[in-house]
Amino acid sequence: MTDITLLTDHRYVNPKHTDWYIGNILEEDRLVRLALEARGLTVNRTNWDNPEYDWAATRFAIFRTTWDYFNRFAEFSAWLRRTQELTRFINPHGLIWWNLDKHYLADLQQKNIPIPPTLFIEPGEQRTLAELVRTAGWKECILKPAVSGAARHTYRFVVNDSGKLESVFSKLIKQEAMLLQEFQQPVLEKGEVAFMLFAGKYSHAVLKRARPGDFRVQDDFGGTVHHYTPSPEEIQFAEKVVSACTPLPVYARVDAIWDNSGKLCVSELELIEPELWFRFHPPAAGYFADAVMKFMKNAST
């Protein structure tokens, strides 16, 4: 019986060729593994869709870099339903299911957590994108799927250009929910802050900036990552966001931007497989391992 299995994507299991991107993934998991093993735990690592892996033979499984799940959502969902009966997930499967769909932002908003102005559009919506944009009344918008990652089908457009996305929107809305949000201009100048928290407590933060001419901060699109020292008020904001979750996540990443009025709001709350930038702050791998150990102890009592 293995104590912990780290879940990844098949592309990152014994890769034949590595670049900076895969190198970062392997380094992050190395730091996590060392921290867990230093606490006496046995650790394996495999892809979530490994058909030969005995999930009943691992006490817990931790989502790390399952970065293909949003492109294989039906398959991933079926695997998740099967596997949650065989082992325990960290974070717990209830949080995972909740966080898979960006409708969680509406739940946070109901708990007085600020988010960008958002219109949630359900599958089968008959109104055109142009009609929805007129209803919203925003000059510049973001369109994205409710289940997504790595900026999949994420578009920025001004109101007069909504027609250019009409065919894409029409195709997507037939099969999945979408979010229409007011674009927040400060992200272009200030970027987006990612706060890492373990057992509800702040650990460290990084600042993500888009490359000139783009709005997406992901490094997949040329974004850059920088060390960031948040203010006490910003740390309090991130901890408040995580405290709104039930149960409290073992690990979380709060992505926050400044809105058009200059106040912090949540752009994303990542509880499934967030990059946690342990390489920017190596002691955080220990904080993560301590939070995991605490969860495992409580789960066994």
Secondary structure by P-SEA (a helix, b strand, c coil): cccbbbbbcccccccccccaaaaaaaaaaaaaaaaaaaabbbbbbbcccccccccccccbbbbccccccccaaaaaaaaaaaaaacccccccaaaaaaacccaaaaaaaaacccccbbbbbcccccccaaaaaaaaccccbbbbbccccccccbbbbcccccccaaaaaaaaaacbbbbbbccccccccccbbbbbbccccccbbbbbbccccccccccccbbbbbbbbbcaaaaaaaaaaaaaccccccbbbbbbbbccccbbbbccccccccccccccccaaaaaaaaaaaaaaaaaac
